[in-house]
Each structure stands twice: as C-alpha cells, then as structure tokens.
Amino acid sequence: MLITTPVLGALVSAFSVSHIGQSAVREPLIAQLGAAAGQLGAVGRGATLPSFWLADTGGLEVWPDEVTAGRQVYRAGYTLVSAALLFPALAAYPQLHAAEIAPAVALAGASWWVAFAVAAAAQGLSIASLAQPSPLSLVPAFEADADALGGVKRDDALKLRPAGLTRITRHPLILPVVPWGVANALLAGGGAADRYIFLGLAIYALAGCKAQDLRVEASNQVGTVFDDDALSDFYRDTSFLPFGAILDGRQQLADAAREVPLGAVAAGLECGAAVEWATLEWWVGAHVPLPRL
C-alpha cells in the first residue's frame, strides 16, 4: 500500500480513534473475550508463571478465571490494532517529510534550542515517570521485602498513593506527549506530514488522557482492576492539568518536590535529549538544521 500524506493523516486519526474507542468499551470487551476463552476451555487449567514473573494481580496462575483471561486477550488485541495503524504511519513519515518542498516553519538560533529543550524535557519527564507508581501506568509497583526474591515484592496498592510527579498531574507518562508533539512539529518544519504525525499524536495524548479520566469516573476501573475506593481517592486528590491540584490546595508543591525521584529525572532528561537528537537527525531527516550553540 502506497502511503501518501493524506493516508498518513488517516492512519494517525484511525490509531487515535481506535485506541480511545477500545478503551471506552473496555469492560464489555473483556467480559466477552473472557467468556469466549472459557468456552474454548482455556481458563483454569492450572498453568503458572515462574516465581520471578511480574504477575498480574490475580497471581502467578495463567488465566485462573474469565476476567483475567479477558483482560489479557484484550490487552493483546489492543496492542495489535494500535501497532497495525501507527507503525506504517511512522515508517512512511521520513519519506513524506523529505518530499516537502519547503518548511512552513524555519526555526533558527535560540528559538530552535528552546523548542529542542521543550521536546527533550518532555521525553525526559515521561521516562522519569516510570520510576514512580501510578494506576495509569502498566509499570508494576514494588516495595522492599527482605524475604522476597531480589529484596522487593510487587504491591500495586502503592500506585494509588499520589507522590512526586503524580501530585503534579495524574498523567505524567502520556501528557508530556503534548508539548513534545508541538515542539517537534516546529522543529521538523511544520509541513503537512509533520503536523499529521506530531500534532496528531499530541491531540491523541490530550484526548486519550481525558477519555481515560471520564471512563474511570464512570466505572471506577482502569488497567489492572482495583477492588476498593482508593482509585476514586486518587482521582479526587490529583488533577488532569499539570499543577492543577497544587494550585487548588489538594496537593502541596513542597511534597511533590520532595518526592520527585531526582536520579530518575536526571537520567530521563539525559536520555530524552539523546533520543530527541536522534529523532531529528535520523528519523525526521539529516537536512533538518541542527545549529551550534
């Protein structure tokens, strides 16, 4: 299939709509998929994962019940559909970008470095957020336990306690895609392909985070299922907009500053700068100006 610039835009739009849409009907889909797995005899067969596995909250047994089976099948399908739509767009973008006659935006000097710093910092903070537990991240939460393998044990209840970056926004992993996308659209030249990819992903991140909030408010469920009211408490005490909960007094800036993992932030910023430079030079294209300080 020949991917033109309009097709690129259609793929990014389809990715966004399907990704958000699948989340909106998550619970009915999980129930149907779980029931189908049960009818096929794939549930409750006693198979277990190794003890070192980062197991789901149901334990180490593989598909002990239809809910667990449905959730895992849903996640696999969710990933496959998203990859089938987004990956071809990402692969086609460099050639379409290179075919642009002239950049619509030509940053130079200090303005180029400001945009680069915004994009790199956004990536860095998103990476750093993986070091802090959150119910909106698939990364497991751990606590020290001298009796456990490796000296730590998994405890996803820790995700439900606002700390550090989640005191600033409940979406520290995905929401930074918004400034990253806007900055990269400018750095890449602001052509049609640039807008479709970078601004399209920025809009997806904004709409996806908001849609997730609406779904959680309606169902009190997200990702791994939590069995108590702590998820509602997490949402009540955190904000969608960065610093919103701090400005209205639900959180304290001093607490957030004290709990932010400085080592993870430093490593994330360094990694973000390296990835952003590589993105511009090797993916967007070497003809993008990289001015010297």
Backbone as CSV, one residue per row, in Angstrom:
resi,resn,N_x,N_y,N_z,CA_x,CA_y,CA_z,C_x,C_y,C_z
1,MET,0.841,-1.199,0.000,0.000,0.000,0.000,0.877,1.249,0.000
2,LEU,0.633,2.132,-0.963,1.382,3.381,-1.047,0.769,4.378,-0.070
3,ILE,1.574,4.840,0.866,1.085,5.779,1.873,1.416,7.195,1.432
4,THR,0.384,7.961,1.139,0.534,9.375,0.806,0.336,10.192,2.086
5,THR,0.558,11.491,1.977,0.393,12.335,3.159,-1.034,12.286,3.703
6,PRO,-2.089,12.350,2.868,-3.446,12.208,3.412,-3.675,10.855,4.085
7,VAL,-3.112,9.787,3.504,-3.250,8.465,4.116,-2.533,8.444,5.461
8,LEU,-1.381,9.108,5.535,-0.660,9.214,6.805,-1.565,9.834,7.867
9,GLY,-2.224,10.926,7.508,-3.138,11.562,8.440,-4.285,10.646,8.831
10,ALA,-4.788,9.883,7.865,-5.888,8.964,8.151,-5.447,7.855,9.100
11,LEU,-4.220,7.368,8.932,-3.710,6.308,9.815,-3.552,6.809,11.247
12,VAL,-3.004,8.020,11.396,-2.838,8.576,12.739,-4.205,8.806,13.380
13,SER,-5.155,9.307,12.602,-6.509,9.520,13.127,-7.164,8.205,13.518
14,ALA,-7.006,7.183,12.661,-7.598,5.878,12.956,-6.971,5.268,14.199
15,PHE,-5.661,5.441,14.350,-4.986,4.966,15.565,-5.588,5.624,16.796
16,SER,-5.724,6.931,16.754,-6.239,7.666,17.912,-7.668,7.254,18.243
17,VAL,-8.516,7.219,17.222,-9.927,6.886,17.447,-10.077,5.452,17.949
18,SER,-9.344,4.517,17.340,-9.473,3.119,17.759,-8.907,2.908,19.159
19,HIS,-7.809,3.579,19.458,-7.176,3.434,20.768,-8.114,3.931,21.871
20,ILE,-8.677,5.106,21.657,-9.595,5.667,22.640,-10.905,4.893,22.644
21,GLY,-11.368,4.506,21.447,-12.624,3.771,21.351,-12.578,2.413,22.025
22,GLN,-11.466,1.690,21.845,-11.337,0.399,22.515,-11.353,0.567,24.031
23,SER,-10.754,1.638,24.513,-10.766,1.891,25.952,-12.174,2.177,26.447
24,ALA,-12.967,2.868,25.626,-14.316,3.245,26.042,-15.216,2.025,26.242
25,VAL,-14.959,0.962,25.468,-15.794,-0.256,25.580,-14.989,-1.389,26.200
26,ARG,-14.013,-1.022,27.002,-13.090,-1.991,27.582,-13.787,-3.089,28.369
27,GLU,-14.653,-2.727,29.296,-15.253,-3.709,30.193,-16.140,-4.717,29.451
28,PRO,-17.051,-4.279,28.550,-17.830,-5.266,27.796,-16.954,-6.183,26.940
29,LEU,-15.897,-5.614,26.344,-14.994,-6.435,25.534,-14.289,-7.484,26.378
30,ILE,-13.809,-7.078,27.548,-13.127,-8.013,28.436,-14.069,-9.146,28.831
31,ALA,-15.313,-8.808,29.144,-16.287,-9.831,29.526,-16.534,-10.812,28.383
32,GLN,-16.681,-10.291,27.155,-16.941,-11.153,26.002,-15.739,-12.027,25.672
33,LEU,-14.551,-11.435,25.720,-13.334,-12.199,25.420,-13.081,-13.261,26.482
34,GLY,-13.322,-12.912,27.739,-13.155,-13.880,28.810,-14.122,-15.039,28.678
35,ALA,-15.385,-14.722,28.344,-16.373,-15.783,28.151,-15.978,-16.694,26.993
36,ALA,-15.447,-16.094,25.916,-15.014,-16.900,24.770,-13.864,-17.814,25.154
37,ALA,-12.900,-17.287,25.946,-11.783,-18.115,26.398,-12.287,-19.267,27.269
38,GLY,-13.306,-18.983,28.095,-13.872,-20.029,28.928,-14.540,-21.105,28.113
39,GLN,-15.269,-20.703,27.084,-15.948,-21.679,26.220,-14.950,-22.543,25.459
40,LEU,-13.779,-21.991,25.181,-12.741,-22.765,24.476,-11.939,-23.646,25.433
41,GLY,-12.235,-23.571,26.721,-11.542,-24.419,27.690,-10.152,-23.951,28.037
42,ALA,-9.863,-22.633,27.821,-8.519,-22.121,28.087,-8.372,-21.540,29.486
43,VAL,-9.439,-21.527,30.273,-9.431,-20.910,31.600,-9.342,-21.976,32.690
44,GLY,-8.560,-21.667,33.742,-8.492,-22.551,34.888,-7.802,-23.874,34.646
45,ARG,-6.794,-23.884,33.823,-6.097,-25.132,33.502,-4.905,-25.395,34.419
46,GLY,-4.620,-24.462,35.355,-3.575,-24.690,36.348,-2.177,-24.315,35.928
47,ALA,-1.995,-23.785,34.714,-0.660,-23.365,34.269,-0.232,-22.139,35.063
48,THR,1.040,-22.088,35.445,1.548,-20.965,36.240,2.791,-20.356,35.607
49,LEU,3.025,-19.099,35.949,4.223,-18.387,35.516,5.344,-18.655,36.514
50,PRO,6.607,-18.467,36.103,7.713,-18.610,37.054,7.594,-17.608,38.200
51,SER,8.179,-17.907,39.331,8.027,-17.085,40.526,8.601,-15.681,40.361
52,PHE,9.565,-15.499,39.430,10.156,-14.178,39.247,9.342,-13.297,38.301
53,TRP,8.257,-13.823,37.731,7.473,-13.089,36.735,6.732,-11.920,37.378
54,LEU,6.616,-10.819,36.650,5.850,-9.669,37.138,4.376,-9.951,36.891
55,ALA,3.802,-10.774,37.752,2.464,-11.291,37.518,1.401,-10.215,37.662
56,ASP,0.237,-10.499,37.069,-0.925,-9.657,37.244,-1.404,-9.802,38.689
57,THR,-2.367,-8.973,39.087,-2.811,-9.008,40.474,-3.499,-10.314,40.835
58,GLY,-3.880,-11.114,39.831,-4.522,-12.387,40.111,-3.559,-13.447,40.588
59,GLY,-2.260,-13.169,40.562,-1.270,-14.154,40.993,-0.507,-14.714,39.816
60,LEU,0.153,-15.855,40.036,1.017,-16.444,39.018,0.294,-17.430,38.103
61,GLU,-0.944,-17.751,38.410,-1.661,-18.695,37.548,-2.070,-18.011,36.251
62,VAL,-1.879,-18.707,35.127,-2.237,-18.192,33.816,-3.738,-18.389,33.601
63,TRP,-4.446,-17.303,33.456,-5.884,-17.309,33.205,-6.646,-18.168,34.219
64,PRO,-6.583,-17.830,35.502,-7.319,-18.596,36.505,-8.827,-18.416,36.402
65,ASP,-9.249,-17.300,35.789,-10.685,-17.043,35.645,-10.919,-16.273,34.352
66,GLU,-12.185,-16.105,34.009,-12.527,-15.469,32.732,-12.177,-13.986,32.718
67,VAL,-12.243,-13.326,33.871,-11.906,-11.896,33.924,-10.438,-11.681,33.573
68,THR,-9.557,-12.487,34.179,-8.125,-12.370,33.888,-7.845,-12.700,32.432
69,ALA,-8.465,-13.780,31.931,-8.264,-14.167,30.525,-8.729,-13.062,29.588
70,GLY,-9.911,-12.518,29.870,-10.437,-11.464,29.008,-9.564,-10.235,29.014
71,ARG,-9.027,-9.884,30.188,-8.175,-8.708,30.298,-6.895,-8.887,29.495
72,GLN,-6.294,-10.073,29.572,-5.041,-10.308,28.858,-5.251,-10.369,27.345
73,VAL,-6.342,-11.010,26.903,-6.634,-11.062,25.465,-6.938,-9.663,24.945
74,TYR,-7.677,-8.894,25.743,-7.983,-7.519,25.356,-6.708,-6.710,25.166
75,ARG,-5.784,-6.823,26.108,-4.538,-6.069,26.015,-3.759,-6.447,24.763
76,ALA,-3.736,-7.743,24.445,-3.012,-8.183,23.249,-3.661,-7.617,21.990
77,GLY,-4.986,-7.690,21.912,-5.683,-7.154,20.744,-5.548,-5.649,20.640
78,TYR,-5.629,-4.979,21.770,-5.471,-3.525,21.844,-4.123,-3.118,21.260
79,THR,-3.079,-3.851,21.642,-1.727,-3.560,21.165,-1.597,-3.829,19.673
80,LEU,-2.151,-4.945,19.204,-2.037,-5.311,17.788,-2.748,-4.301,16.888
81,VAL,-3.956,-3.895,17.267,-4.697,-2.927,16.451,-3.952,-1.594,16.392
82,SER,-3.468,-1.140,17.535,-2.740,0.132,17.574,-1.470,0.075,16.732
83,ALA,-0.719,-1.034,16.855,0.523,-1.176,16.098,0.253,-1.237,14.604
84,ALA,-0.812,-1.931,14.205,-1.127,-2.079,12.780,-1.458,-0.738,12.133
85,LEU,-1.957,0.210,12.908,-2.308,1.519,12.366,-1.164,2.525,12.494
86,LEU,-0.479,2.507,13.629,0.537,3.538,13.877,1.877,3.227,13.223
87,PHE,2.327,1.979,13.266,3.657,1.653,12.760,3.821,1.977,11.271
88,PRO,2.841,1.665,10.402,3.009,2.055,8.992,3.122,3.572,8.815
89,ALA,2.406,4.328,9.639,2.495,5.785,9.553,3.888,6.269,9.960
90,LEU,4.416,5.695,11.032,5.755,6.085,11.482,6.808,5.712,10.448
91,ALA,6.630,4.565,9.803,7.598,4.117,8.795,7.560,4.986,7.543
92,ALA,6.370,5.470,7.188,6.228,6.255,5.955,6.605,7.721,6.147
93,TYR,6.573,8.190,7.379,6.773,9.620,7.626,8.085,10.186,7.087
94,PRO,9.260,9.564,7.315,10.506,10.203,6.851,10.511,10.528,5.364
95,GLN,10.007,9.610,4.550,9.995,9.849,3.101,9.018,10.975,2.748
96,LEU,7.862,11.000,3.392,6.888,12.052,3.111,7.400,13.410,3.587
97,HIS,8.084,13.401,4.705,8.667,14.647,5.201,9.732,15.165,4.230
98,ALA,10.563,14.273,3.743,11.638,14.668,2.828,11.090,15.227,1.522
99,ALA,9.869,14.816,1.164,9.279,15.268,-0.094,8.663,16.662,0.009
100,GLU,8.574,17.205,1.227,8.038,18.561,1.381,8.935,19.550,0.630
101,ILE,8.333,20.434,-0.116,9.094,21.374,-0.948,9.911,22.349,-0.101
102,ALA,9.283,22.925,0.897,9.975,23.885,1.773,9.295,23.867,3.130
103,PRO,10.044,24.057,4.199,9.429,24.048,5.528,8.486,25.231,5.721
104,ALA,7.363,24.978,6.376,6.429,26.060,6.677,6.938,26.904,7.839
105,VAL,7.754,26.286,8.687,8.339,26.968,9.838,9.847,26.767,9.783
106,ALA,10.610,27.813,9.929,12.072,27.709,9.887,12.657,28.284,11.177
107,LEU,12.815,27.430,12.169,13.409,27.871,13.428,14.922,27.987,13.285
108,ALA,15.494,28.920,13.990,16.946,29.085,13.958,17.398,29.697,15.282
109,GLY,18.679,29.475,15.591,19.264,30.090,16.765,18.582,29.697,18.060
110,ALA,18.302,30.708,18.905,17.749,30.456,20.235,16.379,29.792,20.178
111,SER,15.535,30.172,19.193,14.194,29.584,19.107,14.273,28.081,18.826
112,TRP,15.276,27.664,18.017,15.444,26.230,17.749,15.791,25.491,19.031
113,TRP,16.701,26.076,19.812,17.130,25.417,21.035,16.044,25.395,22.093
114,VAL,15.184,26.406,22.123,14.052,26.394,23.062,13.109,25.249,22.713
115,ALA,12.789,25.109,21.434,11.906,24.021,21.014,12.543,22.667,21.283
116,PHE,13.842,22.555,21.039,14.539,21.302,21.313,14.498,20.977,22.805
117,ALA,14.732,21.993,23.648,14.726,21.784,25.096,13.349,21.334,25.579
118,VAL,12.285,21.911,25.020,10.920,21.516,25.403,10.675,20.057,25.036
119,ALA,11.048,19.687,23.803,10.824,18.307,23.356,11.635,17.314,24.176
120,ALA,12.897,17.646,24.432,13.770,16.750,25.195,13.299,16.626,26.636
121,ALA,12.909,17.751,27.255,12.439,17.717,28.642,11.144,16.926,28.757
122,ALA,10.262,17.070,27.782,9.003,16.315,27.804,9.274,14.822,27.770
123,GLN,10.182,14.407,26.881,10.558,12.992,26.838,11.186,12.558,28.154
124,GLY,12.053,13.391,28.687,12.751,13.035,29.919,11.810,12.848,31.091
125,LEU,10.824,13.739,31.239,9.874,13.629,32.342,8.973,12.413,32.175
126,SER,8.610,12.116,30.933,7.804,10.915,30.685,8.574,9.661,31.074
127,ILE,9.842,9.607,30.726,10.683,8.462,31.081,10.830,8.374,32.597
128,ALA,11.065,9.516,33.242,11.248,9.535,34.698,9.995,9.066,35.421
129,SER,8.814,9.307,34.832,7.564,8.925,35.494,7.452,7.421,35.679
130,LEU,8.200,6.655,34.891,8.160,5.193,35.019,8.749,4.733,36.350
131,ALA,9.507,5.616,37.005,10.117,5.258,38.286,9.161,5.464,39.451
132,GLN,7.989,6.074,39.182,7.019,6.293,40.249,5.714,5.560,39.954
133,PRO,5.183,4.828,40.934,3.952,4.056,40.708,2.773,4.954,40.363
134,SER,1.924,4.473,39.463,0.709,5.193,39.087,-0.314,4.187,38.582
135,PRO,-1.586,4.354,38.936,-2.607,3.435,38.425,-2.825,3.581,36.932
136,LEU,-2.314,4.654,36.332,-2.487,4.892,34.904,-1.275,4.437,34.105
137,SER,-0.359,3.733,34.736,0.819,3.179,34.066,0.811,1.667,34.227
138,LEU,1.273,0.950,33.195,1.330,-0.511,33.271,2.535,-1.000,34.057
139,VAL,3.425,-0.070,34.466,4.614,-0.461,35.216,4.199,-0.900,36.621
140,PRO,4.605,-2.086,37.068,4.230,-2.549,38.416,4.863,-1.686,39.496
141,ALA,4.300,-1.764,40.695,4.847,-1.066,41.857,5.479,-2.084,42.793
142,PHE,6.587,-1.701,43.413,7.318,-2.612,44.292,7.646,-1.928,45.609
143,GLU,7.832,-2.738,46.646,8.307,-2.243,47.929,9.363,-3.202,48.464
144,ALA,10.213,-2.686,49.337,11.288,-3.509,49.888,10.720,-4.650,50.730
145,ASP,11.320,-5.836,50.553,10.921,-7.014,51.335,12.117,-7.960,51.374
146,ALA,12.739,-8.047,52.535,13.957,-8.852,52.663,13.711,-10.325,52.368
147,ASP,12.475,-10.777,52.516,12.174,-12.196,52.315,11.811,-12.524,50.871
148,ALA,11.647,-11.502,50.032,11.232,-11.727,48.651,12.434,-11.868,47.732
149,LEU,12.198,-12.460,46.566,13.247,-12.617,45.569,13.743,-11.251,45.115
150,GLY,15.049,-11.013,45.225,15.624,-9.737,44.834,15.450,-8.636,45.861
151,GLY,14.867,-8.948,47.010,14.709,-7.962,48.062,13.535,-7.029,47.887
152,VAL,12.668,-7.277,46.876,11.480,-6.457,46.673,10.296,-7.359,46.344
153,LYS,9.104,-6.865,46.624,7.898,-7.589,46.234,6.947,-6.615,45.552
154,ARG,6.103,-7.148,44.697,5.152,-6.312,43.974,3.990,-5.948,44.887
155,ASP,3.622,-4.665,44.878,2.480,-4.190,45.639,1.838,-3.042,44.864
156,ASP,0.866,-3.360,44.011,0.254,-2.347,43.159,-0.626,-1.372,43.929
157,ALA,-0.884,-1.649,45.219,-1.621,-0.678,46.030,-0.856,0.633,46.151
158,LEU,0.475,0.567,45.993,1.293,1.776,46.059,0.964,2.741,44.925
159,LYS,0.408,2.221,43.829,0.063,3.081,42.701,-1.009,4.102,43.070
160,LEU,-1.783,3.788,44.088,-2.938,4.605,44.428,-2.614,5.733,45.401
161,ARG,-1.333,5.930,45.689,-0.919,6.993,46.596,-0.203,8.078,45.793
162,PRO,-0.812,9.258,45.634,-0.134,10.330,44.889,1.229,10.636,45.501
163,ALA,2.225,10.759,44.638,3.579,11.056,45.109,4.381,11.680,43.979
164,GLY,5.162,12.690,44.298,6.063,13.273,43.315,5.349,13.776,42.079
165,LEU,5.645,13.164,40.946,5.099,13.617,39.670,3.586,13.468,39.592
166,THR,3.011,12.459,40.253,1.556,12.310,40.201,0.838,13.330,41.085
167,ARG,1.557,14.019,41.946,0.964,15.160,42.647,0.817,16.343,41.685
168,ILE,1.661,16.376,40.656,1.630,17.470,39.676,0.549,17.216,38.633
169,THR,0.503,16.009,38.087,-0.550,15.580,37.164,-0.703,14.078,37.296
170,ARG,-1.930,13.600,37.168,-2.127,12.151,37.258,-1.701,11.438,35.976
171,HIS,-1.279,12.199,34.978,-0.854,11.614,33.698,0.588,11.993,33.347
172,PRO,1.570,11.729,34.222,2.943,12.155,33.924,3.600,11.349,32.807
173,LEU,3.031,10.204,32.441,3.619,9.387,31.374,3.182,9.855,29.990
174,ILE,1.902,10.104,29.796,1.352,10.376,28.467,1.185,11.869,28.181
175,LEU,0.817,12.667,29.168,0.545,14.080,28.904,1.756,14.841,28.359
176,PRO,3.018,14.477,28.700,4.154,15.173,28.086,4.240,15.011,26.568
177,VAL,3.487,14.074,26.000,3.460,13.944,24.541,2.920,15.222,23.893
178,VAL,2.103,15.986,24.628,1.528,17.210,24.064,2.613,18.248,23.758
179,PRO,3.427,18.688,24.740,4.498,19.637,24.384,5.535,19.024,23.459
180,TRP,5.797,17.707,23.613,6.738,17.036,22.715,6.261,17.129,21.275
181,GLY,4.989,16.863,21.037,4.459,16.889,19.680,4.485,18.277,19.075
182,VAL,4.072,19.271,19.849,4.058,20.649,19.344,5.479,21.110,19.017
183,ALA,6.426,20.838,19.916,7.810,21.259,19.694,8.405,20.574,18.474
184,ASN,8.125,19.285,18.310,8.691,18.567,17.171,8.060,18.973,15.847
185,ALA,6.783,19.328,15.870,6.159,19.820,14.638,6.875,21.077,14.160
186,LEU,7.278,21.942,15.089,8.014,23.157,14.739,9.441,22.833,14.306
187,LEU,10.091,21.933,15.046,11.472,21.576,14.716,11.569,20.895,13.351
188,ALA,10.552,20.112,13.009,10.583,19.386,11.741,10.254,20.275,10.551
189,GLY,9.690,21.445,10.795,9.399,22.359,9.698,7.938,22.689,9.524
190,GLY,7.037,22.003,10.235,5.619,22.344,10.189,4.914,22.001,8.907
191,GLY,5.468,21.076,8.106,4.794,20.636,6.886,3.593,19.766,7.198
192,ALA,2.884,19.346,6.151,1.673,18.554,6.349,1.972,17.243,7.070
193,ALA,3.010,16.537,6.625,3.365,15.275,7.275,3.780,15.489,8.720
194,ASP,4.503,16.581,8.977,4.923,16.909,10.348,3.708,17.145,11.244
195,ARG,2.733,17.880,10.725,1.537,18.175,11.517,0.734,16.909,11.788
196,TYR,0.599,16.073,10.770,-0.172,14.843,10.956,0.452,13.947,12.027
197,ILE,1.771,13.793,11.975,2.433,12.904,12.929,2.514,13.538,14.314
198,PHE,3.148,14.680,14.415,3.465,15.237,15.726,2.257,15.903,16.395
199,LEU,1.532,16.739,15.664,0.351,17.337,16.266,-0.755,16.310,16.443
200,GLY,-0.802,15.322,15.517,-1.787,14.252,15.659,-1.571,13.466,16.936
201,LEU,-0.317,13.144,17.246,-0.014,12.415,18.473,-0.254,13.286,19.705
202,ALA,0.004,14.588,19.588,-0.257,15.492,20.716,-1.750,15.544,21.028
203,ILE,-2.573,15.652,19.984,-4.026,15.671,20.184,-4.505,14.344,20.749
204,TYR,-3.937,13.247,20.238,-4.298,11.925,20.761,-3.988,11.829,22.257
205,ALA,-2.810,12.297,22.668,-2.428,12.219,24.074,-3.392,13.015,24.944
206,LEU,-3.745,14.209,24.495,-4.651,15.058,25.263,-6.036,14.420,25.358
207,ALA,-6.564,13.989,24.211,-7.900,13.392,24.197,-7.908,12.045,24.909
208,GLY,-6.833,11.262,24.729,-6.776,9.949,25.359,-6.747,10.031,26.868
209,CYS,-5.960,10.954,27.411,-5.897,11.117,28.867,-7.244,11.572,29.417
210,LYS,-7.887,12.502,28.719,-9.197,12.978,29.185,-10.237,11.865,29.097
211,ALA,-10.209,11.093,28.008,-11.160,9.993,27.860,-10.952,8.944,28.946
212,GLN,-9.704,8.688,29.289,-9.420,7.742,30.363,-9.996,8.234,31.684
213,ASP,-9.858,9.525,31.956,-10.421,10.081,33.180,-11.937,9.905,33.214
214,LEU,-12.592,10.177,32.092,-14.047,10.050,32.044,-14.476,8.604,32.257
215,ARG,-13.712,7.662,31.683,-14.052,6.245,31.842,-13.877,5.807,33.285
216,VAL,-12.798,6.256,33.918,-12.561,5.879,35.316,-13.643,6.467,36.219
217,GLU,-14.022,7.712,35.946,-15.071,8.336,36.760,-16.392,7.581,36.628
218,ALA,-16.624,6.993,35.436,-17.883,6.276,35.218,-17.857,4.859,35.771
219,SER,-16.677,4.200,35.725,-16.620,2.779,36.090,-15.769,2.476,37.312
220,ASN,-14.949,3.450,37.748,-14.008,3.249,38.857,-13.049,2.098,38.568
221,GLN,-12.681,1.944,37.304,-11.750,0.894,36.913,-10.772,1.436,35.878
222,VAL,-9.534,0.961,35.970,-8.522,1.318,34.980,-7.439,0.260,34.991
223,GLY,-6.992,-0.153,33.794,-5.895,-1.130,33.718,-6.149,-2.332,34.586
224,THR,-5.246,-2.611,35.509,-5.443,-3.654,36.498,-6.573,-3.220,37.423
225,VAL,-7.492,-4.112,37.711,-8.670,-3.754,38.490,-8.306,-3.595,39.963
226,PHE,-8.722,-2.494,40.569,-8.538,-2.271,41.994,-9.882,-2.503,42.692
227,ASP,-9.838,-3.149,43.854,-11.056,-3.620,44.490,-11.631,-2.696,45.554
228,ASP,-11.039,-1.525,45.767,-11.556,-0.648,46.814,-11.759,0.760,46.261
229,ASP,-12.034,1.691,47.155,-12.331,3.061,46.733,-11.080,3.915,46.577
230,ALA,-9.908,3.290,46.685,-8.673,4.066,46.637,-8.468,4.728,45.279
231,LEU,-8.972,4.110,44.200,-8.834,4.723,42.882,-9.627,6.028,42.828
232,SER,-10.820,6.031,43.407,-11.605,7.266,43.471,-10.874,8.325,44.286
233,ASP,-10.222,7.885,45.359,-9.462,8.827,46.184,-8.294,9.405,45.391
234,PHE,-7.628,8.560,44.600,-6.503,9.028,43.786,-6.970,10.097,42.804
235,TYR,-8.095,9.855,42.166,-8.634,10.827,41.218,-9.091,12.101,41.914
236,ARG,-9.672,11.967,43.094,-10.134,13.135,43.827,-8.967,14.033,44.238
237,ASP,-7.818,13.405,44.532,-6.683,14.147,45.082,-5.671,14.583,44.038
238,THR,-5.872,14.231,42.774,-4.930,14.596,41.715,-5.666,15.370,40.621
239,SER,-4.899,15.898,39.669,-5.511,16.721,38.619,-5.080,16.258,37.238
240,PHE,-5.937,16.533,36.265,-5.609,16.293,34.859,-4.577,17.319,34.391
241,LEU,-4.864,18.580,34.590,-3.943,19.638,34.165,-2.746,19.711,35.114
242,PRO,-1.539,19.842,34.578,-0.355,19.967,35.446,-0.497,21.106,36.442
243,PHE,-0.172,20.799,37.702,-0.191,21.737,38.825,-1.603,22.156,39.238
244,GLY,-2.633,21.563,38.624,-3.997,21.925,38.978,-4.316,21.621,40.438
245,ALA,-3.935,20.417,40.903,-4.223,20.032,42.287,-3.384,20.841,43.274
246,ILE,-2.221,21.300,42.843,-1.376,22.134,43.707,-1.960,23.537,43.821
247,LEU,-2.448,24.068,42.718,-2.996,25.419,42.731,-4.276,25.511,43.554
248,ASP,-5.080,24.423,43.557,-6.329,24.491,44.323,-6.201,23.908,45.728
249,GLY,-4.980,23.543,46.133,-4.738,23.135,47.503,-4.886,21.662,47.810
250,ARG,-5.241,20.839,46.815,-5.359,19.405,47.088,-3.994,18.760,47.306
251,GLN,-2.960,19.327,46.718,-1.594,18.848,46.881,-0.694,20.029,47.231
252,GLN,0.469,19.702,47.783,1.439,20.729,48.156,2.672,20.621,47.270
253,LEU,3.126,21.753,46.764,4.308,21.773,45.911,5.525,21.226,46.644
254,ALA,5.641,21.526,47.938,6.789,21.042,48.717,6.807,19.517,48.774
255,ASP,5.629,18.899,48.905,5.562,17.434,48.920,5.980,16.865,47.569
256,ALA,5.488,17.470,46.502,5.842,16.995,45.168,7.345,17.108,44.930
257,ALA,7.926,18.255,45.306,9.361,18.475,45.098,10.192,17.487,45.905
258,ARG,9.750,17.191,47.112,10.498,16.268,47.971,10.453,14.831,47.439
259,GLU,9.359,14.465,46.818,9.165,13.075,46.399,9.571,12.789,44.959
260,VAL,9.782,13.817,44.166,10.207,13.583,42.778,11.540,12.841,42.785
261,PRO,11.645,11.725,42.055,12.898,10.963,42.039,13.960,11.682,41.206
262,LEU,14.824,12.431,41.866,15.774,13.284,41.156,16.723,12.483,40.272
263,GLY,17.139,11.307,40.756,18.016,10.475,39.937,17.334,10.039,38.659
264,ALA,16.057,9.628,38.765,15.309,9.211,37.583,15.072,10.381,36.641
265,VAL,14.804,11.568,37.201,14.600,12.747,36.371,15.880,13.112,35.620
266,ALA,17.013,13.083,36.315,18.291,13.403,35.664,18.591,12.421,34.541
267,ALA,18.407,11.125,34.835,18.643,10.104,33.811,17.652,10.250,32.663
268,GLY,16.390,10.561,33.005,15.380,10.735,31.974,15.674,11.910,31.062
269,LEU,16.106,13.033,31.640,16.422,14.208,30.833,17.611,13.944,29.902
270,GLU,18.616,13.253,30.420,19.765,12.911,29.573,19.347,11.997,28.435
271,CYS,18.533,10.996,28.777,18.051,10.067,27.755,17.130,10.789,26.773
272,GLY,16.273,11.680,27.300,15.359,12.418,26.440,16.086,13.285,25.432
273,ALA,17.161,13.944,25.867,17.940,14.780,24.948,18.590,13.934,23.857
274,ALA,19.128,12.773,24.248,19.777,11.902,23.264,18.767,11.355,22.257
275,VAL,17.606,10.936,22.760,16.578,10.392,21.865,16.033,11.475,20.943
276,GLU,15.849,12.684,21.471,15.331,13.774,20.647,16.312,14.138,19.537
277,TRP,17.585,14.182,19.869,18.590,14.479,18.845,18.581,13.402,17.750
278,ALA,18.520,12.146,18.174,18.490,11.050,17.213,17.209,11.083,16.380
279,THR,16.102,11.442,17.011,14.835,11.538,16.292,14.929,12.546,15.164
280,LEU,15.475,13.706,15.456,15.574,14.760,14.447,16.570,14.409,13.349
281,GLU,17.699,13.853,13.750,18.757,13.612,12.763,18.496,12.382,11.910
282,TRP,17.984,11.309,12.523,17.895,10.029,11.806,16.491,9.640,11.391
283,TRP,15.487,10.218,12.017,14.130,9.864,11.621,13.470,10.987,10.840
284,VAL,13.509,12.208,11.389,12.949,13.340,10.661,13.768,13.607,9.403
285,GLY,15.095,13.519,9.525,15.943,13.701,8.351,17.134,14.583,8.641
286,ALA,18.288,14.226,8.076,19.535,14.955,8.345,19.501,16.386,7.826
287,HIS,18.563,16.675,6.885,18.524,18.032,6.352,17.892,19.025,7.322
288,VAL,17.315,18.530,8.414,16.784,19.446,9.433,17.957,20.170,10.073
289,PRO,17.940,21.505,10.159,19.094,22.241,10.687,19.319,21.929,12.153
290,LEU,20.559,21.654,12.492,20.961,21.429,13.881,22.021,22.474,14.231
291,PRO,21.594,23.680,14.589,22.565,24.775,14.788,23.443,24.543,16.000
292,ARG,24.590,25.150,15.990,25.530,25.084,17.109,25.236,26.201,18.101
293,LEU,25.498,25.933,19.383,25.339,26.980,20.399,26.374,28.079,20.186
